[in-house]
Amino acid sequence: MNDSYAEWLVKRKAPAYNYLIKGVLVFLCVIAALLAITVPFGIIILAIVGAITYYVFQRLSVEFEYLIVNDQLTVDRVMGKARRKKAWEGTMDEIQIVAPVDSYMIKDYEKQGMKVLDFSSHMPHSRVYAIIRQAGSVTEKVLFEPNDKVLAVMRQKGPRKVIQ
């Protein structure tokens, strides 16, 4: 069989406010631990604050996995290196063009009111590509950072749609 397969994992750069949120949560955990020692119901407060802290820490660590099998492209959001959720899915038939985000080819396809989905790492000097997808009356612009293998598989399935 002539199956094509490629995958790539990109870790999103943590924004500056993540460090502030983590600092506040650690401070709240310390306060809750002190309350657990002094107040009779402090252990319940500590358990609640600890659970919230764990949940938020998991949500702040985000990675994106790009998976292409045959002509199906899937982007999964991986939170805390444990939970996976499908973020976007499309086929090469629906995709109009794949090109670097600063390419003049992308500018030709952009419309007013286009839905923009950002699955990139936000790291400086990264190769960000844009996918323009038309599904019915909805036009989407998907930002992602593929490696050479993902681009090669996409070019194999839609040679005129992928521009480097």
PyMOL CGO cylinders between C-alpha atoms (Angstrom):
from pymol import cmd
from pymol.cgo import CYLINDER

trace = [
    CYLINDER, 0.00, 0.00, 0.00, 1.07, 3.57, -0.53, 0.3, 1, 1, 1, 1, 1, 1,
    CYLINDER, 1.07, 3.57, -0.53, 0.26, 5.06, 2.87, 0.3, 1, 1, 1, 1, 1, 1,
    CYLINDER, 0.26, 5.06, 2.87, 1.89, 8.33, 3.84, 0.3, 1, 1, 1, 1, 1, 1,
    CYLINDER, 1.89, 8.33, 3.84, 2.53, 9.16, 7.48, 0.3, 1, 1, 1, 1, 1, 1,
    CYLINDER, 2.53, 9.16, 7.48, 4.31, 11.95, 9.32, 0.3, 1, 1, 1, 1, 1, 1,
    CYLINDER, 4.31, 11.95, 9.32, 4.08, 13.49, 12.75, 0.3, 1, 1, 1, 1, 1, 1,
    CYLINDER, 4.08, 13.49, 12.75, 5.73, 16.40, 14.54, 0.3, 1, 1, 1, 1, 1, 1,
    CYLINDER, 5.73, 16.40, 14.54, 5.46, 17.74, 18.08, 0.3, 1, 1, 1, 1, 1, 1,
    CYLINDER, 5.46, 17.74, 18.08, 5.90, 21.45, 18.90, 0.3, 1, 1, 1, 1, 1, 1,
    CYLINDER, 5.90, 21.45, 18.90, 5.99, 22.87, 22.42, 0.3, 1, 1, 1, 1, 1, 1,
    CYLINDER, 5.99, 22.87, 22.42, 4.34, 26.27, 22.85, 0.3, 1, 1, 1, 1, 1, 1,
    CYLINDER, 4.34, 26.27, 22.85, 6.44, 28.95, 24.49, 0.3, 1, 1, 1, 1, 1, 1,
    CYLINDER, 6.44, 28.95, 24.49, 4.96, 29.92, 27.84, 0.3, 1, 1, 1, 1, 1, 1,
    CYLINDER, 4.96, 29.92, 27.84, 3.77, 33.54, 27.94, 0.3, 1, 1, 1, 1, 1, 1,
    CYLINDER, 3.77, 33.54, 27.94, 5.05, 35.80, 30.72, 0.3, 1, 1, 1, 1, 1, 1,
    CYLINDER, 5.05, 35.80, 30.72, 1.76, 35.73, 32.61, 0.3, 1, 1, 1, 1, 1, 1,
    CYLINDER, 1.76, 35.73, 32.61, 2.17, 31.95, 33.13, 0.3, 1, 1, 1, 1, 1, 1,
    CYLINDER, 2.17, 31.95, 33.13, 5.00, 32.60, 35.56, 0.3, 1, 1, 1, 1, 1, 1,
    CYLINDER, 5.00, 32.60, 35.56, 2.86, 35.06, 37.49, 0.3, 1, 1, 1, 1, 1, 1,
    CYLINDER, 2.86, 35.06, 37.49, -0.01, 32.56, 37.70, 0.3, 1, 1, 1, 1, 1, 1,
    CYLINDER, -0.01, 32.56, 37.70, 2.35, 29.79, 38.86, 0.3, 1, 1, 1, 1, 1, 1,
    CYLINDER, 2.35, 29.79, 38.86, 3.86, 32.07, 41.49, 0.3, 1, 1, 1, 1, 1, 1,
    CYLINDER, 3.86, 32.07, 41.49, 0.44, 33.04, 42.86, 0.3, 1, 1, 1, 1, 1, 1,
    CYLINDER, 0.44, 33.04, 42.86, -0.65, 29.40, 42.99, 0.3, 1, 1, 1, 1, 1, 1,
    CYLINDER, -0.65, 29.40, 42.99, 2.51, 28.31, 44.83, 0.3, 1, 1, 1, 1, 1, 1,
    CYLINDER, 2.51, 28.31, 44.83, 1.99, 31.18, 47.30, 0.3, 1, 1, 1, 1, 1, 1,
    CYLINDER, 1.99, 31.18, 47.30, -1.62, 30.04, 47.84, 0.3, 1, 1, 1, 1, 1, 1,
    CYLINDER, -1.62, 30.04, 47.84, -0.41, 26.48, 48.44, 0.3, 1, 1, 1, 1, 1, 1,
    CYLINDER, -0.41, 26.48, 48.44, 2.02, 27.71, 51.10, 0.3, 1, 1, 1, 1, 1, 1,
    CYLINDER, 2.02, 27.71, 51.10, -0.75, 29.71, 52.79, 0.3, 1, 1, 1, 1, 1, 1,
    CYLINDER, -0.75, 29.71, 52.79, -3.07, 26.69, 52.60, 0.3, 1, 1, 1, 1, 1, 1,
    CYLINDER, -3.07, 26.69, 52.60, -0.37, 24.48, 54.16, 0.3, 1, 1, 1, 1, 1, 1,
    CYLINDER, -0.37, 24.48, 54.16, -0.01, 26.94, 57.05, 0.3, 1, 1, 1, 1, 1, 1,
    CYLINDER, -0.01, 26.94, 57.05, -3.80, 26.95, 57.45, 0.3, 1, 1, 1, 1, 1, 1,
    CYLINDER, -3.80, 26.95, 57.45, -3.82, 23.14, 57.47, 0.3, 1, 1, 1, 1, 1, 1,
    CYLINDER, -3.82, 23.14, 57.47, -1.56, 23.22, 60.52, 0.3, 1, 1, 1, 1, 1, 1,
    CYLINDER, -1.56, 23.22, 60.52, -3.54, 25.83, 62.45, 0.3, 1, 1, 1, 1, 1, 1,
    CYLINDER, -3.54, 25.83, 62.45, -7.20, 25.63, 61.40, 0.3, 1, 1, 1, 1, 1, 1,
    CYLINDER, -7.20, 25.63, 61.40, -9.35, 22.49, 61.94, 0.3, 1, 1, 1, 1, 1, 1,
    CYLINDER, -9.35, 22.49, 61.94, -10.71, 22.52, 58.37, 0.3, 1, 1, 1, 1, 1, 1,
    CYLINDER, -10.71, 22.52, 58.37, -7.39, 23.66, 56.90, 0.3, 1, 1, 1, 1, 1, 1,
    CYLINDER, -7.39, 23.66, 56.90, -6.65, 20.26, 55.39, 0.3, 1, 1, 1, 1, 1, 1,
    CYLINDER, -6.65, 20.26, 55.39, -9.76, 20.59, 53.19, 0.3, 1, 1, 1, 1, 1, 1,
    CYLINDER, -9.76, 20.59, 53.19, -8.60, 24.02, 52.05, 0.3, 1, 1, 1, 1, 1, 1,
    CYLINDER, -8.60, 24.02, 52.05, -5.15, 22.57, 51.31, 0.3, 1, 1, 1, 1, 1, 1,
    CYLINDER, -5.15, 22.57, 51.31, -6.68, 19.74, 49.27, 0.3, 1, 1, 1, 1, 1, 1,
    CYLINDER, -6.68, 19.74, 49.27, -8.83, 22.14, 47.24, 0.3, 1, 1, 1, 1, 1, 1,
    CYLINDER, -8.83, 22.14, 47.24, -5.98, 24.58, 46.56, 0.3, 1, 1, 1, 1, 1, 1,
    CYLINDER, -5.98, 24.58, 46.56, -3.65, 21.68, 45.73, 0.3, 1, 1, 1, 1, 1, 1,
    CYLINDER, -3.65, 21.68, 45.73, -6.13, 20.22, 43.22, 0.3, 1, 1, 1, 1, 1, 1,
    CYLINDER, -6.13, 20.22, 43.22, -6.67, 23.61, 41.58, 0.3, 1, 1, 1, 1, 1, 1,
    CYLINDER, -6.67, 23.61, 41.58, -2.92, 24.17, 41.39, 0.3, 1, 1, 1, 1, 1, 1,
    CYLINDER, -2.92, 24.17, 41.39, -2.34, 20.76, 39.80, 0.3, 1, 1, 1, 1, 1, 1,
    CYLINDER, -2.34, 20.76, 39.80, -5.12, 21.33, 37.25, 0.3, 1, 1, 1, 1, 1, 1,
    CYLINDER, -5.12, 21.33, 37.25, -3.89, 24.81, 36.29, 0.3, 1, 1, 1, 1, 1, 1,
    CYLINDER, -3.89, 24.81, 36.29, -0.24, 23.69, 36.03, 0.3, 1, 1, 1, 1, 1, 1,
    CYLINDER, -0.24, 23.69, 36.03, -1.35, 20.94, 33.63, 0.3, 1, 1, 1, 1, 1, 1,
    CYLINDER, -1.35, 20.94, 33.63, -3.29, 23.41, 31.50, 0.3, 1, 1, 1, 1, 1, 1,
    CYLINDER, -3.29, 23.41, 31.50, -0.39, 25.89, 31.27, 0.3, 1, 1, 1, 1, 1, 1,
    CYLINDER, -0.39, 25.89, 31.27, 1.96, 23.37, 29.61, 0.3, 1, 1, 1, 1, 1, 1,
    CYLINDER, 1.96, 23.37, 29.61, 0.78, 23.08, 25.98, 0.3, 1, 1, 1, 1, 1, 1,
    CYLINDER, 0.78, 23.08, 25.98, 2.22, 21.16, 23.04, 0.3, 1, 1, 1, 1, 1, 1,
    CYLINDER, 2.22, 21.16, 23.04, 0.82, 20.67, 19.54, 0.3, 1, 1, 1, 1, 1, 1,
    CYLINDER, 0.82, 20.67, 19.54, 1.16, 17.45, 17.58, 0.3, 1, 1, 1, 1, 1, 1,
    CYLINDER, 1.16, 17.45, 17.58, 0.75, 17.60, 13.82, 0.3, 1, 1, 1, 1, 1, 1,
    CYLINDER, 0.75, 17.60, 13.82, -0.20, 14.25, 12.32, 0.3, 1, 1, 1, 1, 1, 1,
    CYLINDER, -0.20, 14.25, 12.32, -0.72, 13.59, 8.63, 0.3, 1, 1, 1, 1, 1, 1,
    CYLINDER, -0.72, 13.59, 8.63, -1.94, 10.22, 7.43, 0.3, 1, 1, 1, 1, 1, 1,
    CYLINDER, -1.94, 10.22, 7.43, -2.59, 9.92, 3.69, 0.3, 1, 1, 1, 1, 1, 1,
    CYLINDER, -2.59, 9.92, 3.69, -4.52, 13.14, 2.97, 0.3, 1, 1, 1, 1, 1, 1,
    CYLINDER, -4.52, 13.14, 2.97, -5.88, 13.73, 6.51, 0.3, 1, 1, 1, 1, 1, 1,
    CYLINDER, -5.88, 13.73, 6.51, -4.12, 16.39, 8.62, 0.3, 1, 1, 1, 1, 1, 1,
    CYLINDER, -4.12, 16.39, 8.62, -4.87, 16.46, 12.35, 0.3, 1, 1, 1, 1, 1, 1,
    CYLINDER, -4.87, 16.46, 12.35, -3.63, 18.90, 14.99, 0.3, 1, 1, 1, 1, 1, 1,
    CYLINDER, -3.63, 18.90, 14.99, -3.87, 17.69, 18.59, 0.3, 1, 1, 1, 1, 1, 1,
    CYLINDER, -3.87, 17.69, 18.59, -3.41, 19.85, 21.68, 0.3, 1, 1, 1, 1, 1, 1,
    CYLINDER, -3.41, 19.85, 21.68, -1.42, 17.99, 24.35, 0.3, 1, 1, 1, 1, 1, 1,
    CYLINDER, -1.42, 17.99, 24.35, -1.79, 19.51, 27.82, 0.3, 1, 1, 1, 1, 1, 1,
    CYLINDER, -1.79, 19.51, 27.82, 0.63, 18.65, 30.59, 0.3, 1, 1, 1, 1, 1, 1,
    CYLINDER, 0.63, 18.65, 30.59, 2.20, 15.91, 28.45, 0.3, 1, 1, 1, 1, 1, 1,
    CYLINDER, 2.20, 15.91, 28.45, -0.71, 13.71, 29.47, 0.3, 1, 1, 1, 1, 1, 1,
    CYLINDER, -0.71, 13.71, 29.47, -4.07, 14.81, 28.08, 0.3, 1, 1, 1, 1, 1, 1,
    CYLINDER, -4.07, 14.81, 28.08, -4.66, 14.96, 24.36, 0.3, 1, 1, 1, 1, 1, 1,
    CYLINDER, -4.66, 14.96, 24.36, -7.52, 16.75, 22.65, 0.3, 1, 1, 1, 1, 1, 1,
    CYLINDER, -7.52, 16.75, 22.65, -8.19, 17.14, 18.94, 0.3, 1, 1, 1, 1, 1, 1,
    CYLINDER, -8.19, 17.14, 18.94, -7.84, 20.82, 18.06, 0.3, 1, 1, 1, 1, 1, 1,
    CYLINDER, -7.84, 20.82, 18.06, -8.28, 20.81, 14.26, 0.3, 1, 1, 1, 1, 1, 1,
    CYLINDER, -8.28, 20.81, 14.26, -8.76, 18.39, 11.42, 0.3, 1, 1, 1, 1, 1, 1,
    CYLINDER, -8.76, 18.39, 11.42, -8.76, 18.82, 7.66, 0.3, 1, 1, 1, 1, 1, 1,
    CYLINDER, -8.76, 18.82, 7.66, -8.15, 17.02, 4.39, 0.3, 1, 1, 1, 1, 1, 1,
    CYLINDER, -8.15, 17.02, 4.39, -5.99, 18.00, 1.46, 0.3, 1, 1, 1, 1, 1, 1,
    CYLINDER, -5.99, 18.00, 1.46, -9.17, 18.37, -0.63, 0.3, 1, 1, 1, 1, 1, 1,
    CYLINDER, -9.17, 18.37, -0.63, -10.41, 21.16, 1.67, 0.3, 1, 1, 1, 1, 1, 1,
    CYLINDER, -10.41, 21.16, 1.67, -7.03, 22.88, 1.89, 0.3, 1, 1, 1, 1, 1, 1,
    CYLINDER, -7.03, 22.88, 1.89, -6.51, 25.57, -0.73, 0.3, 1, 1, 1, 1, 1, 1,
    CYLINDER, -6.51, 25.57, -0.73, -2.88, 26.48, 0.00, 0.3, 1, 1, 1, 1, 1, 1,
    CYLINDER, -2.88, 26.48, 0.00, -0.04, 25.78, 2.45, 0.3, 1, 1, 1, 1, 1, 1,
    CYLINDER, -0.04, 25.78, 2.45, 2.67, 28.44, 2.46, 0.3, 1, 1, 1, 1, 1, 1,
    CYLINDER, 2.67, 28.44, 2.46, 4.91, 30.41, 4.82, 0.3, 1, 1, 1, 1, 1, 1,
    CYLINDER, 4.91, 30.41, 4.82, 2.85, 32.89, 6.78, 0.3, 1, 1, 1, 1, 1, 1,
    CYLINDER, 2.85, 32.89, 6.78, 4.71, 35.88, 5.33, 0.3, 1, 1, 1, 1, 1, 1,
    CYLINDER, 4.71, 35.88, 5.33, 4.30, 34.67, 1.74, 0.3, 1, 1, 1, 1, 1, 1,
    CYLINDER, 4.30, 34.67, 1.74, 2.51, 36.85, -0.79, 0.3, 1, 1, 1, 1, 1, 1,
    CYLINDER, 2.51, 36.85, -0.79, 0.48, 33.77, -1.80, 0.3, 1, 1, 1, 1, 1, 1,
    CYLINDER, 0.48, 33.77, -1.80, -1.25, 33.74, 1.60, 0.3, 1, 1, 1, 1, 1, 1,
    CYLINDER, -1.25, 33.74, 1.60, -2.15, 37.42, 1.27, 0.3, 1, 1, 1, 1, 1, 1,
    CYLINDER, -2.15, 37.42, 1.27, -4.13, 36.61, -1.91, 0.3, 1, 1, 1, 1, 1, 1,
    CYLINDER, -4.13, 36.61, -1.91, -6.36, 34.15, -0.03, 0.3, 1, 1, 1, 1, 1, 1,
    CYLINDER, -6.36, 34.15, -0.03, -7.01, 36.16, 3.11, 0.3, 1, 1, 1, 1, 1, 1,
    CYLINDER, -7.01, 36.16, 3.11, -10.53, 37.48, 3.53, 0.3, 1, 1, 1, 1, 1, 1,
    CYLINDER, -10.53, 37.48, 3.53, -12.37, 39.72, 5.93, 0.3, 1, 1, 1, 1, 1, 1,
    CYLINDER, -12.37, 39.72, 5.93, -13.81, 37.75, 8.86, 0.3, 1, 1, 1, 1, 1, 1,
    CYLINDER, -13.81, 37.75, 8.86, -11.54, 34.74, 8.34, 0.3, 1, 1, 1, 1, 1, 1,
    CYLINDER, -11.54, 34.74, 8.34, -11.22, 32.51, 11.40, 0.3, 1, 1, 1, 1, 1, 1,
    CYLINDER, -11.22, 32.51, 11.40, -7.57, 32.28, 12.53, 0.3, 1, 1, 1, 1, 1, 1,
    CYLINDER, -7.57, 32.28, 12.53, -6.38, 29.26, 14.54, 0.3, 1, 1, 1, 1, 1, 1,
    CYLINDER, -6.38, 29.26, 14.54, -2.87, 29.48, 15.99, 0.3, 1, 1, 1, 1, 1, 1,
    CYLINDER, -2.87, 29.48, 15.99, -1.11, 26.16, 16.66, 0.3, 1, 1, 1, 1, 1, 1,
    CYLINDER, -1.11, 26.16, 16.66, 2.44, 27.52, 16.56, 0.3, 1, 1, 1, 1, 1, 1,
    CYLINDER, 2.44, 27.52, 16.56, 5.09, 27.67, 19.27, 0.3, 1, 1, 1, 1, 1, 1,
    CYLINDER, 5.09, 27.67, 19.27, 5.49, 31.49, 19.34, 0.3, 1, 1, 1, 1, 1, 1,
    CYLINDER, 5.49, 31.49, 19.34, 9.25, 30.98, 19.47, 0.3, 1, 1, 1, 1, 1, 1,
    CYLINDER, 9.25, 30.98, 19.47, 11.40, 33.58, 17.72, 0.3, 1, 1, 1, 1, 1, 1,
    CYLINDER, 11.40, 33.58, 17.72, 12.94, 32.53, 14.40, 0.3, 1, 1, 1, 1, 1, 1,
    CYLINDER, 12.94, 32.53, 14.40, 10.55, 29.61, 13.90, 0.3, 1, 1, 1, 1, 1, 1,
    CYLINDER, 10.55, 29.61, 13.90, 9.23, 28.59, 10.46, 0.3, 1, 1, 1, 1, 1, 1,
    CYLINDER, 9.23, 28.59, 10.46, 5.51, 29.30, 10.67, 0.3, 1, 1, 1, 1, 1, 1,
    CYLINDER, 5.51, 29.30, 10.67, 3.30, 28.13, 7.85, 0.3, 1, 1, 1, 1, 1, 1,
    CYLINDER, 3.30, 28.13, 7.85, -0.32, 28.97, 7.16, 0.3, 1, 1, 1, 1, 1, 1,
    CYLINDER, -0.32, 28.97, 7.16, -3.03, 26.69, 5.85, 0.3, 1, 1, 1, 1, 1, 1,
    CYLINDER, -3.03, 26.69, 5.85, -6.00, 28.29, 4.12, 0.3, 1, 1, 1, 1, 1, 1,
    CYLINDER, -6.00, 28.29, 4.12, -8.96, 25.94, 4.34, 0.3, 1, 1, 1, 1, 1, 1,
    CYLINDER, -8.96, 25.94, 4.34, -12.38, 26.36, 2.78, 0.3, 1, 1, 1, 1, 1, 1,
    CYLINDER, -12.38, 26.36, 2.78, -15.02, 24.06, 4.31, 0.3, 1, 1, 1, 1, 1, 1,
    CYLINDER, -15.02, 24.06, 4.31, -18.44, 25.05, 3.09, 0.3, 1, 1, 1, 1, 1, 1,
    CYLINDER, -18.44, 25.05, 3.09, -18.93, 28.75, 3.74, 0.3, 1, 1, 1, 1, 1, 1,
    CYLINDER, -18.93, 28.75, 3.74, -16.28, 28.86, 6.51, 0.3, 1, 1, 1, 1, 1, 1,
    CYLINDER, -16.28, 28.86, 6.51, -12.75, 29.94, 5.64, 0.3, 1, 1, 1, 1, 1, 1,
    CYLINDER, -12.75, 29.94, 5.64, -10.00, 29.24, 8.17, 0.3, 1, 1, 1, 1, 1, 1,
    CYLINDER, -10.00, 29.24, 8.17, -6.38, 30.26, 8.43, 0.3, 1, 1, 1, 1, 1, 1,
    CYLINDER, -6.38, 30.26, 8.43, -4.41, 27.72, 10.47, 0.3, 1, 1, 1, 1, 1, 1,
    CYLINDER, -4.41, 27.72, 10.47, -0.93, 28.67, 11.70, 0.3, 1, 1, 1, 1, 1, 1,
    CYLINDER, -0.93, 28.67, 11.70, 1.44, 25.78, 12.38, 0.3, 1, 1, 1, 1, 1, 1,
    CYLINDER, 1.44, 25.78, 12.38, 5.14, 24.82, 12.31, 0.3, 1, 1, 1, 1, 1, 1,
    CYLINDER, 5.14, 24.82, 12.31, 5.69, 21.67, 10.24, 0.3, 1, 1, 1, 1, 1, 1,
    CYLINDER, 5.69, 21.67, 10.24, 9.02, 19.93, 9.80, 0.3, 1, 1, 1, 1, 1, 1,
    CYLINDER, 9.02, 19.93, 9.80, 10.38, 18.87, 6.42, 0.3, 1, 1, 1, 1, 1, 1,
    CYLINDER, 10.38, 18.87, 6.42, 8.81, 15.41, 6.58, 0.3, 1, 1, 1, 1, 1, 1,
    CYLINDER, 8.81, 15.41, 6.58, 5.30, 16.78, 7.20, 0.3, 1, 1, 1, 1, 1, 1,
    CYLINDER, 5.30, 16.78, 7.20, 5.74, 19.21, 4.31, 0.3, 1, 1, 1, 1, 1, 1,
    CYLINDER, 5.74, 19.21, 4.31, 7.02, 16.43, 2.06, 0.3, 1, 1, 1, 1, 1, 1,
    CYLINDER, 7.02, 16.43, 2.06, 3.97, 14.25, 2.77, 0.3, 1, 1, 1, 1, 1, 1,
    CYLINDER, 3.97, 14.25, 2.77, 1.64, 17.22, 2.20, 0.3, 1, 1, 1, 1, 1, 1,
    CYLINDER, 1.64, 17.22, 2.20, 3.45, 18.02, -1.06, 0.3, 1, 1, 1, 1, 1, 1,
    CYLINDER, 3.45, 18.02, -1.06, 3.09, 14.38, -2.11, 0.3, 1, 1, 1, 1, 1, 1,
    CYLINDER, 3.09, 14.38, -2.11, -0.69, 14.51, -1.61, 0.3, 1, 1, 1, 1, 1, 1,
    CYLINDER, -0.69, 14.51, -1.61, -1.23, 18.04, -2.98, 0.3, 1, 1, 1, 1, 1, 1,
    CYLINDER, -1.23, 18.04, -2.98, 1.83, 19.14, -4.97, 0.3, 1, 1, 1, 1, 1, 1,
    CYLINDER, 1.83, 19.14, -4.97, 0.35, 22.41, -6.23, 0.3, 1, 1, 1, 1, 1, 1,
    CYLINDER, 0.35, 22.41, -6.23, -1.06, 23.41, -2.87, 0.3, 1, 1, 1, 1, 1, 1,
    CYLINDER, -1.06, 23.41, -2.87, 2.20, 23.35, -0.88, 0.3, 1, 1, 1, 1, 1, 1,
    CYLINDER, 2.20, 23.35, -0.88, 4.57, 26.26, -1.41, 0.3, 1, 1, 1, 1, 1, 1,
    CYLINDER, 4.57, 26.26, -1.41, 7.94, 26.64, 0.24, 0.3, 1, 1, 1, 1, 1, 1,
]
cmd.load_cgo(trace, "trace")
